[in-house]
Amino acid sequence: MPRIDVNRSGEMEAFVQVVESGGFSSASRLLGMTPSAVSKLVARLELRLGIQLVHRSTRKLQLTPEGTEFYERSLRVLADMDEAERCAAAGAAPRGRVSINASVSFGHHKLVPLVPRLLEMHPQITLDIALTDRIVDLMDERADIAIRWGQLPASDLVARRLGETSQAIVAAPAYLEKYGTPRTPQELEAHNRLGWSYRRNTPDWPLRVDGRMQWLPVAGPVRAGDGETLRQLAIAGAGVARLSLYHIQHDIDAGRLVPLMEEFNPAEVEPIHAVYIGKAGTLPARVRAVLDFLVACSGVGGGRYTIKRTAPMPGNSAVT
C-alpha cells in the first residue's frame, strides 16, 4: 500500500505534461511551476519506480521504452480520475476565477454588457477581464479564454466559434462635408486614413478593383492601439477608418458614421473565436460555463453582419 505522503497523481500529471509539451520549461508554464520543480517531480517518480522514463539532453527530450508505456497508462489513469471528479461534481455549480482576454471593442460592446447576466447565472464565478487589441500568449498572461479575430494560426490552442463579421471603410458626415466623399481608391489616397500603432498581419486596406485585389497603405496623422479609439476618432471627424461591422453597425444605423466605397469592399468574412488551452472534455467547470455562455449570448453567434444604411451618403444619392 502506498505511503500517504506520495502525490502519485501530481507526479503523473507532471510527467504527462512534460511529454506533451516537449520539455520541462514548457510544462512548467502550463502547470504554473518552476522548471526545476517539474524536473524534481519527474525525477522523484523515476526514483520511486526504479526506472528511467526520459532521456534528457540540452536540445531535446526522448522517452525510454518504459517511459512510453508508462505515459500511455498514465493518460488512461488521469482520464479516469477526471471522469470521476466530473461525475462527483456534476451537481455542483461552477465556481472560481476565470480570466478573459478580449479586444477593447469586443470588451466594451459585447462582453461588459453581458457581465451582469453571466454573474446572475453563475454567482460563484469571478471574472478577471483584460482588454487589449494586441495578441497575447495565454500561458504568459495566465488567461483562461481569449477572443480572437481572423483565421487562427496552427497552435495547441482549442477554439470555439462565436460568429463572424466583415469590415467597412467609414467616416463621419462632418468629415465628409469638410473634405469630400471619396468614390475611388485614388480619391481615398488623399484622405487621412486612421491606422494602428502596432504591427498587424494585414496593415493595409484591401480593395477589389475590376475583380482584382489591391491594397491601400494606411497613411495619416493619427494612429491608435485599439479599435474603440479608432471608432471614436472616426466619429469625431479625425479621418477615415476601416472597422469591423459588429463594432460600428449601430453608428451606421444612427448616422454617426457613413460607409464609403462599398462597391470596392471585398466583404471578406472574418471568423470570431474564443480560444483556450486544453481539451473540452477536461476543462474546469468554471471555464466551460463561461465558454458556453459566450457562445450562446455574445451576440456574434449568428450570421454575417451587413450594412444597413438609413441616410444618404453626403454628396451621393441614397443607397439601399
N, C-alpha and C positions, 0 to 999 in steps of 0.2 A: 504494500500500500504506500503511495507517495507521501512524502512529508508535506505538511500543510503549508510550509513557507516556500514551496516551489511554485512559481507562477508559470505553469506549463502553457497555458493559453497565451500569455503575454510573450513568452519566448517563441512560440509557434507563429504568432501573428507577425512578430518582428522578422523572423526568418522568411516567411512568405512575402512580406513587403520588400525585403532585400532582393529576393529573386525576381519579383515582378517589376521593380523599378530599376533593376540593373546595378545596384550598388548601395553602399551604406549611407552615402551622403543624400542620395535621392530618397531613400527610405526614411531617413531621419526627418526630412522636411514634411513628408506625409504623416509621420507619426507624432510630430511635434516634439522630437527628442534631439539630442546631440548625436553626431555620428559615432562618437566613442561609446555612448550609452547603448546604441543599437548593436555595435560590434561586440560589446561585453555580453549582451543578451544572447547573441548567436554563439559566442564562444562558450558561455555557460551551458547552453543547450548541447553543444558538441561534447563538452566535458562530461555532462550527465549521461549522455547516450553512449559515450566511449567510441565515437566515430567522427570522422571529418566529413562535414556536409558540403563545404565550398572550398575551392582553391582560390586564394586571394593573391592579387598582384596589383601593381600601381595602375595598370591600364584596363584590366577587366576582371570580372568575377565569373567563375565557372563552377557548376555543380559537379560533385562527385557522383558516381552511380548510386551510392547510398543516399546522397542529398536529393537526387532526382526522385527516388522512391518516397523519401520522407516528405518532400514538397507535395507530391500528388496526394499522399494520405492526409497531409495537413489541410489541404484545400477542402477535402470532404469533411474533416472534423470541424473546421471553422464554419463551414456552411451549415452543418448540423446544429452547431451552437447558436448561430444567428437565427436559424429557423425556430429553435426552442425559445429564444428570447422574444422573437416576434409573436409567437403563439401566446406566451405568457403575458405580453404587453398589449395584446390585441384589443382589449377593452379599455386600455389606459389612454388618456388624452395626450396628444403631442405636447412636449414641454421642453424648454431650454432656449438658448440663444441661436439665432440664425442671422448670418452676415450676408447682406446683399450688396453687390456692386452693380451700378447701372449708370447709363449716361445721364447727364444733367437734365436733358429734355424729357427722357423717359421717366426719370425720377419725379420731376415736377408735375408732369401732365398725366402720368399713368399710375405710378407707384404710390406716391404720397397720398393722393385722394383715396386709395384703397386701404390704407393702413388701418383706419378705424374699423372697417368691416372685417379685415383679417384678424385683428386683435379680439373682436367680438366673437368670431368663430373659434379662435384658438387662444383663450385668455392666458394660458400658461406658456405661451411663446413670447420671447423678447426679440426685438429686431435691432440690428446694427446696420444702418444704411449709409453707404459711401457713394457719392455721386461724382463721376469724372468721365470725360469723353475719351480719355486715354485707355488703351488696353492694358489691363493689369494681369499679373500672374496670380492665379487663385491661391496657390500654395504660399507664395511670398506674402500676400495680403491677408491670409487666413480667411478667405471669403468662401462661404458655402455655395453661393449662387452668383453668377454674373449674367447680365443681359448683353447679348452681342448682336451686331447687325452684319448682314452680308454673308457670303459663303464662308463657312468655317474651315480653317486650315486643318490638316491632319494633326491630331494630338490624342492624348489619353483622356481628354475630357468627354463627357457624355452630354448630349443636348436634347432638349425638348422644345419643339417648335411652338412659339407663341402666335405667330402670324406673319404678315409680310407688309411691305409698304414700298411705294415708289417715291421719286423726288420731283420737285418742280423748282424752276427759277422764278423768283418773286421779288417784288419791290413795293414800296408804299405808294399810294396815289400821289402824295405830296412830292415825293422824289421824282415821279414820272412827269408831273406837271412842270417841275422846275428844269429837269434835264432831258425830257423827251422819252418816248417809249421805244426801245429798240425792237426792231422787227426782223433783223437778220443777224447772224453771227458777227458779221463785220461791224454792224452798228453797236452790238453789245461790247465789242472790244474797247469802245470809247467810254464805257461806264465804270464806276467804282464797283469792283467785284469783291465782296466780302469773303475773306478766306480764313483758314485755320492757322493757329500759331504754333502748331506742331506737325511733324511729318505724318502723312496719311498714305495708305496704299494707293489710292487714286485721288491725288490732289486736284487734278484738272476737271473741268466740267465736260461731260460727254454731250455731243450734239449729233443728230442724224441729219445729214445734208445730202439730198439727192440719193437717198438709200445707203449712204456710206457714213461711217462713224468718223467724227472729228473731235478733237479735244482742245478746249479753250483754257489756256492757263489762267489761274486766278491772279489778279493784279489790282491792288487798291491800297489806300492809306490806312485801312483798319483790318486787323486780324483778331481772332478770339479763340479761346481754348475750349469752348463748348457751344453746342447748338442753340441753347437757350439764349446765350448772349448774342449770337448771330441773329436770332429771331428778333430780339429787342432792338438791335441796331437797324435791322431792315425796317421794322415798324416806325422807328424814329426818323427814317429817311436818310440814313448814312450811306446807303448803297444798295446794290442788288445782291441777293443771297440765293443759294441753292440748298434747300432743306427738305427733310422727309415730310411727306404729306400728312402722316398721322400727327405730326408736330404742329402743322400750320393750317390744317383744314378749317379749324374754327376761325382763324384770322381771315382766310379767303371768304368764308361764308359771311363774315361780319364786314367785309370790305376794307379791313386794315392792310391787307396785302393783296396784290394783283398778280396772277400767274402770267408769265411772259413767254412768247415764242413757243407755244405748245406744239406747233407743227414741227419743231425741231427736237422735241423732247423724245429721247429713245424709250422712255417709260419703262426702264428696266426695273424689275421687281427685286427687292432685297428681302430675304427672309430674316425674321427676328427670332432668336433662340434664347432660352435660359440654359446656360451651361453649368456643369458641376463636376466634381471629382467623385468617382465611384460608380457602382452599378446600381440600377434602380432597385434590384431586389435586396440590396444590403444598405440602402440609405437609412440614416436615422429618421425616425418618425417625424421629428420636427422639420427636417429639410424636405421630406416627401410631402408633408402637409402644405408647406409654403409653395412648393413647385406646383402641386395640384391646384392650389388657389390661383396662382398666376396664370396657368393655362386656361382656367375656367373664367377668370374675371378681369384679366388685364385689358380687355378691350381691343386687343390686336389678334384675337384668335379666330377672326372670320376671314373674309376675302380681302381682296386688294382695295386700297384706298383710291378713290377717284376724285378729281377736281370737280367741285360744284360751284360754278360762278353765279353770283347773284347780282352783279353790277357790270356795266360795260367797262372795258379797259380804257384808260384815258387816251384820247386821241383815236380810238378804234370804235368800230360798231360793236354791238353786243355779241357775245359768243355764247352759244348754248351747248 
